Amino acid sequence: MKIKYELIKNDGNARLGVLHTNHGSFSTPMFMPVGTIANVKTLTPEQVSACNSAVILSNTYHLWLRPGEDVVDHAGGLHKFMNYNGPILTDSGGFQVFSLANPKDITEEGVTFKSHLDGRKLFLTPEISINVQNKLDSDIAMSFDECIPYPASYEYAKNSTERTLRWAKRGKTAFNNENQSLFGIVQGGEYTDLREFSAKETVKIGFDGYSIGGTSVGEDKKTMYKMIEDGIRYLPVDKPRYLMGVGDPIDILEGVTRGIDMFDCVLPTRIARHGNAFTHYGKINLKNAKYKEDFTSIESTCDCYTCKHYTKSYIRHLITCNESLGGTLLSIHNIRFLIKLTEDIREAIKKDNLLKFKKEFIDNYTKKI
């Protein structure tokens, strides 16, 4: 079946809902861990599930190169290949356009760029991206787009936004998986009129869900939040809304209060591998010498596996000795922290108490301790 979004209630612009998928129904707002190459770094699927995860992400570009979409297809699809029983979303490869290609290599037909693995020439089009995702057989596929850099001139942003819309139409025409859903992506850079144009025209094409793209690419927070507002107000209320590549706790709260339902980011596992942990009083770095004999958990109120069984001292020992278990334990904590944050946000929406919750969380998170 196609995914379905059920709106339960609002608290201001914030939405409490349920996302119905082929692999279960899950409450929103939600945070989605990123499993770039069919693996959330350092974690097993069972460990990710134990964090109460719902949707996780995999990367179309990376799986296209290794092991190849045909291998995953022959394995029975991405769920069987990686042994994850929950829903999976695959991105389109559009971010690789942003990070690997030169502007001159982005044409109407597609994008030419070099493989990050061996330097060989690659050519990615909307049709190839969708075909790969169809074979990966994720629950949700994403339209192929260009993530507009920041800053960008109005002319560049306009041309890119119009081309992304044409790519979206081509991708929808090529789409051929009746059990998979396809999301459209709103672009437009920092320009209010382009965000409005992109949102309205993307909705006209018609998708199963919609994403706000092109944020968190170097802009300041005020600009980022305005980008969300400029696009989201034109999206249908009966479809899920996804903010791509955002996982900072404060940004999640700011996104939810503007009507976002779904978030993803590599941040929790990336900072974990460098010894950092989320807490309700901001991030801490366990490499700091003051944790050498700190035999308490990262947070006494956290219900994750790591906080139930291990101390800061032991995790610091693992991290400073370059033991991979350190990154695993911190990744479990950080992913659970963001998922628990969205659980608490849902409870606050239920009680019409989100703005109070948001203020208290941010006051604590930014407090110097």
PECOR-V825440 format. One line per field, one symbol per residue. ss: DSSP state (H for helix, E for strand, L for the rest). Layout:
BEGIN
ss = ???
END
This chain:
BEGIN
ss = LLLEEEEEEEELLEEEEEEEELLEEEEELEEEEELLLLLLLLLLHHHHHHLLLLLEEELHHHHHHLLLHHHHHHLLLHHHHHLLLLLEEELLLHHHHHHHLLHHHELLLLEEEELLLLLLEEEELHHHHHHHHHHHLLLEEELLLLLLLLLLLHHHHHHHHHHHHHHHHHHHHHLLLLLLEEEEEELLLLLHHHHHHHHHHHHHHLLLEEEELLLLLLLLHHHHHHHHHHHHLLLLLLLEEEELLLLLHHHHHHHHHLLLLEEEELHHHHHHLLLEELLLLLLEELLLHHHLLLLLLLLLLLLLHHHHHLLHHHHHHHHHLLLHHHHHHHHHHHHHHHHHHHHHHHHHHHLLLHHHHHHHHHHHHLLLL
END
